Each structure stands twice: as C-alpha cells, then as structure tokens.
C-alpha cells in the first residue's frame, strides 16, 4: 500500500497532534526542494487529500512559515523558518557539545583528545580534553597551530583539492618546528596523499620532539569538516599501537558526526571558515 506522511508521524502523536505532525512534515518536504513545490506535487508525495493540504498550507502561510509564490499554486519556505534555524544555531556551543565525546576518548586511550578545524594556514583547536595522568600533552581549546606540522592539520589539508591546498600553506620553506617537520610542498603532498589513502594522519615528532599524534576525519555530508585526534608521548603512539587508537578515534568521530547538534554546529563553523568551495568528498 502507498505510504503517506502519517506513516512517519511520531508514536506519541495522538488525534489532536496529527495536524502539527503533518504541518512539520510539510515543512521538512519544502526544505528539501530546490524550487517551489506545487500543491499537486505535495498531494502526490504526501498522500494527503488536497483539501487537507490546503488547510495546513493556509495556516503555515498565514504564520509566515510558508510562502505561496504563484497561482498553480506552489509554495516555498518563509522567513520564519530562518528565524528558528538562526535561534537554534545561536544556542550551539561546539566545545561544550564535543566535550563528552572527547573526555571519553581521552579516558579510553590515556591520551589528549582534540577536535580541530582548518582556519587558513592554521588548525584551530575547538575542544581539547586531557587524560587524568601526570604525563600528558597539554593544549587549550581555542589555541592554534600550523596545519602543515600537526596531525589534525595534515588530515584537514589532505581533504582539500590540489588548487585549494596552496591557499592554506605558508611560503616555502615552511618553518621547521623540529628536525622531522615537512618543510616543502613536494614532501608534504606525498604525505597528504598517503593520508588520503589510509584515512588518517600521523604527526611523528613534527610539531614537538617527543610528541606524536594520530588524526582521523569527522565527515559530515561527504566532507571532512573537522578532525579528531589523540596526542601523547612518542613511545606510546608508536606504529605498532596505531590500530587500537585508530579504532577508538573512528568510533568517536562517527558518534560525533551522528550527533545532530554537534553536526549542525560544525557545519556552521566549517562554512564560516571555508568561503571557497572544495574539499574531500
């Protein structure tokens, strides 16, 4: 039998809540459309009678959540939806929302957990959680580091297109932070290609002697919008132990990407810092 939008209504929706559930379903349908949707199309796609749709759309139009654009008639979202979305985004705090995930990652691995995004030629640490142990890598939320010399940064650079990459790098030679720092574009490109192939970045004493870092992408809608990493003493992040750390990192990144509040906040941050199109998909 043909499904209607009533088949997807919340289980808690009783008789009196059906109209609300249907109205919200119409808003969700209009939100996915790239152009105004006609009454006939809504009738075909929702399975609701036209008379019911007319009554629902009349209320949504009167309250300015929907706009009627022509006489077919066809409809699009109204400005009141933007007010709701703006209010929602304004309440989001990336650091606070990510803290629980990173705290669990730090406790499980015994290493410092980081969430970072690319901001120009630097990686911005949006949230950092340290393990409860005397010897640990210390960083602060809001701090920055050169992208070419860090695990977080190299992972995010690897997600860029070739033309976009150079806009996120300083002039060659790059400042050597240690004797292991990659200071030229050719060797950095080779490292980034390896990062793309294996799906993680490795900072091997490149930003600080005695410090290693593993980073994986936090992918939302096919884009590497952020990176999650663990950093700690070199002896504890040797290649033989990477498998266990990577399993924890990937599980954490997947959980974070599946959090609707965190994903929304990261999309906003990513768009604000990346005006040009491009990136990994």
N, C-alpha and C positions, 0 to 999 in steps of 0.2 A: 504493500500500500504506500501511497505517496506521503512523505513526511511533511509536516508543517512546522512553523516556528514554535507551536505549542508543544511539540515533542521534546524540545530542548529547554523548556521552562524549568526554573528551579523546583526542586522537590517540595520546598516549603511554600510554593505559590498556591494559595487557595483561590476560591472563586473570586474574591474581591481583589486579589493581586494579579489576576490574569491580564488586565488592561495595562498595568505597569510593566509586567514582564514582556508583553507584546510591544509596547512602546520602546522599551530599551532594545529589544531585538531589531526593531526598525532602524534605530539609531546606529546599531552595530553594522547593519547591512549598508546603510548610506556611507558609513565611514570607510568601507572597503571599495567604494565606487570611485572611479577616476573622473566621472562625469555625472550630471543629474540622472536620477533613476525615475522612470515613468511609473504611473500607477499600475499600468498593465504588467510591467516587469515585476513590480513588488507583489502583485497578485500571483503571478506565475511562480515566483521564487519562495514566497512565504506560505502559500496555500491558504491564506486568509481571504474571506469574501471581500469584494471591493467596498461594500458598504461599511464593513468593519475598518478597513484601511482608511477610508475617507474620514471616519470619526476620529481615529487615532492621529492621523496626519493633521487634522484640523486643530486638535489640541496642541500638538507639537509645533505647529506653525504659529498659533496664537501666542505661545510662550517663547517663541523665537529660537527654539532648538532646531527647527527645520525651516527652510525657505522654499516656497513654491516659485519656480523660475519661469514657467510658461504655461500655456493653456492645454498642453497634452493630457493631463498635467504631469510635470516632472518636478522632482524635489532634490535638494541637497542639504547638507548640514548648515545650521545657522550659527551666529556668533556666540550664542550662549554656551555651546559646546566648548569653544575655545576658552571661555572663562572658567569652565570646570577643569579643563585639562591644565590650564595655567596654575590654578589653585592647587591642583594635585601635585604638579611638579615642584611648586614652591615649598611644599612640605617635605620633600625628599632630601635626605642627607646621606650622600654616598658613604661617607666614612662610618656613620652610625649604623647604616643598614648592612655594610660589609663586615662590621667588627666581629659579629658572632661567628661567621664563617672562617675568618682569618684566625680568630682565637682558637677555634677547634683545630685548624690546620697547624698552628704553632705548637699546640699541646701534643698533637699526634706525632709530629715529626721531630719536635725538640729544636726546631729552627725558627728564625724570624720569618713571618709571613707578610707578604706585601701585595698590594693592589695598585697598579700603576697605569697611567695613560700617557700617550705621546703629546708633548706640547712643544712644538717647534723642534729644536735640536736636543731637547731635554726630555727625560721621563719625569713625570710628576707623581709622587707617592700620595695617592688619595687616602690610603689607610694602611697602617702598619701595626702588627701585633707581635710582641716578643714572647718567647717561651719563658717559663719560670725556672731559670737556671743561671748560675753565676757568669758563665762564659757564653756570650751570645752577641750577635751582630745587632747594633743599636742604630735605629733610624727613626725619623719623626714623620708623622702624617703632615703633608704639605711641603716636605723637602723635595729637592730636585737633584738630578744627576745627569751627566752627559749620556745620551742614549747609546752612543757607539761603544761605551765601555762598561755597560751593565747588562745583566741577563734580561731584566724587564725591557730595557730599551732595545736590545738587539731583537728580541721577539717581536716587538711592535714595528721595528724597521723592516723586518722580514715580511711583514704583511702589506708593505707598500709596493706600488708599481715602480718600475725602473726610473721613470721620469720624476715621480714624486719623491723618491728616496733622496736625491741630491739636495732637495729643499730642506731636508731635516738633518743635514750634516754640516759641520764647520768646514772651513777651508783646510785642504791638506797641507802639511801633515797634521793629523789630529794630535792634540796634546797627549803625551804618554802619561797615564796615571801610574803605571808600573812598567816593568820590563815586558810584561805579557800583553800590554794594550795593543789592539789593532789600530795602526795609525794611518793607513792608506785605504783608498776606496777599493782597490782591486782585492786586497786580502779581506776587507770587510764584506764585500759582495760574495766572496766564496763562503765565508762563514754564514752569511744570511741565507744563501742557497741551501746549505746543509741544514740550517734551522728549519727552513720551509719543508724540506724533505722528511725530516724526522719528527717535526711537530713540536719541538721545544728548543729553547736557547740555553746555552751553558756559558756562564762567565767564569773563566778559570784564572782567578787571581788577576783579572784585567783592570778592576777598579781599585782594589786594595790587596796588598800582599797578605796571604793567609785567609782570604775570603773567597768562597765560591758561591755561585747562585744558579739555580735551575728555574726556568720560567716557562709557562705554557699560556696559550691564548685563552681569553674569555671571549667566546664567539656568540654574537647576537645577530640574527637575521643574516648569517653568512659573512659577517665582517668581524675582524679581530679588533674590537673596540677597546679592549683593555688587556692587561696581562696579570697573571697571578704567579708569585714566585716564593721560593724559600731560599734564605741565605744563611750561611753559617761557616764554621771553621773548615778550612780546606780538607783536613783529614777526615771529616765526617761526610763530606759530599764528593768523595772520590767516585770515579765512573762505575766501579763495581756495585755501588749502592744506589745508583740512579733509578733503577726500576721501582723500588719501593716508594721513593719520593715522588716520582712521576705519577704513580697510581693515585697517591693522595692528592697531588696537585690537580690532576684531571678530574677527579671526583668533586673536588671543591669548586673548580671552575664551572663544571656542569651544574652543580647545585646553585651557584650564584647566578648563572645565566637563566636558570629556571625560575628565579625569584622575580615576580613581575615588578615590584617596587624598585629593586636594585637595577634590573634591566632597563627600566624607564629612565632612571637617573643617569645611568651610564650612557644611554643614547643621547641624552641632553648634553652631557659633558663632552662626548665624542664629537657631536655636531658643532659645539661651540669652539672646540679647539682645532677642528678639521674643516675649514670652509671649502677646501677644494675636494672634488670627487676623486675617488681612487681607493686602493686598498685591496686586501686579500678577500677573495670570495670563493 
